[in-house]
Amino acid sequence: MKIKQIVSISFLLILVTACCLPMNAQTKRALLVGISDYGNPREDPKIWKNINGANDVALLRPVLEQKQGFKVTSLTDKDATYANIVKALKTIEKQSKKGDVVYLHFSTHGQLVEDIN
């Protein structure tokens, strides 16, 4: 074999090997929080009405898991408590390393707060 052929074959083997290995060893994690049911009667205009937050999580989860390769944790409705959200955030923080991707999604009601300063 000529040197040119050996170099070409070696380059091709290196290229094929590199393509088969993961180019980016980062881990992708997601925390999805969605609340639909606030347990409030719809007829009372003074309290928050129910929304579709849990539905957002149900639609987003398969996209992140199956198409984007994320490890997904989801909390919806009664499971989406302050304590559970803090616990999930601490778990993600503990598991994640530099270079990992963390996606946080909250589909809940917000509340206006006046900025007094």
N, C-alpha and C positions, 0 to 999 in steps of 0.2 A: 504494500500500500504506500501511496505517496503521502508525504507529510501534509499536503493540502487536504487530502481525503480524511486523514486522521484528525486533523484540526476541525474539519467540518462535522465529522461524526461526533467528536467530543463536545463541540458546541451544541449540537442538536440534543445530545443526551443531557447536558446541563440544563438546557432550555426546557426540555420535557420534564425533568425532575423538578425544576423550580416551579413550573406551572401546576404540578400535582401537590406541592406543599402549600399549606395555608400561607398566604402572603402577609396576612395581618393576624396576629395571634390575639387580638383584643377580644374581650368578652362583651357582649351587648346585654344589658339588663334594662328592664322597664318596670315601672310601678304605675299601674292604672287604677285610678280612684274614680268611681262614679256613683252618684246618689240620685235615684229617681223618686223614691218614696220617702217623703218627709212626714208622713202620717198625719197630714193636715187636711181638714175638710176644704174642698175646693170653693165652697161658697163664702168663706171668710176672707175678705180682701186684705186683711191686716197681716195675715201670715203667708209664708212662702207657699206657692203652689208646687205641686209635683212637676218634675221635669223628666227628661229622658237620659239622664247621666249614665245609668247602668247600661242602657242600650248602646251608648257611645263606646263603652268598654267592650261590650260583646262584639261590636263591629271592628274595633281596632285590634283586639287581641290576636285574631288569626292572621291579620296582615303582618303584625310585628313578629309573631312566632314563625309562621310558615314562609313568608316572603323575605323577611329581613333577618331572621336567625336570632331574635332576641329571646332571652329567658325572661318570661313575663310573670309578675305577681300582680294579681288584681284584687281589689277590695271594692265591694259594691253594697249599697243600701245599709242594712244593719251591721255588716262587717266593716264598714268604712267609718270606724270610730277614731277619735283622736289618738287613743292608745294604740290601736292597730296600725294607723298610718305612721306614727312615730316609730313603732317597732319595725315596720317594713323598711322605713328609711334607714334606720340603724343597721339592719341586716344588709341592705344594699351597700351601705358605706363600708361595712366590715369586709364584704366579699370583693369589692372592687379594688382594682389596682390602677396605677398610672397607665394611661392609654386606653382603658376600657371606655365604653360608651354607656351612659346612663340616661334614660329617657323617662321623664315624669309627666304624667297626664292627669289633670284634675278636671272632672266634669261634674261640677256642683254649683250651687248658688253662691254668689258673691254678695258682699254687703258694702254699701258706700260708707266711707268714713270721712268726715270732714277734716281737712288739714287746717289746724288752727294756728299754725306758725308759718 
